[in-house]
Amino acid sequence: MQIWMTLILAVQLLSALTMIGLVLIQHGKGADMGASFGSGSSGSLFGATGSANFLSRSTAACATLFFVCTLTLTYLGSSGTAARVNTGGSVLDSAAPAASGAPTTGVIPSAAPPGPASAPAVNTAVPAPISAPVSTPAPAASK
């Protein structure tokens, strides 16, 4: 499976580089005006209009190959996660497997063991909230 992914990735890279080269070689829309004033494109290898047609078809073929390679790599990369997707689970839902023989207490193996000499005492008492004195209104004087 890994060799196929590597091979398809190499084909995808080559098609992308070829497509970049073909796009850079092509003439823009404004180049046709210069060709009509005697730039000599009619004596080229592909003829007056043959190069544009050949280059555009080659670019389309490279683009098709690039997209097919992309879809194939996506399919091969996601085929291992099909069971997880069908159950509705997520990658974050599954816990990482613990290493064999590793302590599960959360203690760092290279740290000093906890004790009175290694850990300072921490005051965990929560202070009582400060309350403001409550004043009651004075009774209203009757007339």
CORKA-V79717 format. One record per pair of residues at least 24 apart in sequence whose ideal C-beta (glycine too) atoms are under 6 Angstrom apart, sorted by the first residue. I is the first residue (numbers start at 1). J is the second residue. Records with the same first field share a line. If there is no record, write none. Layout:
I: J + J
//
This chain:
5: 76
8: 69 + 72 + 73
11: 69
12: 69
15: 62 + 65 + 66
16: 66
18: 62
19: 59 + 62 + 63
22: 55 + 58 + 59
26: 55
//
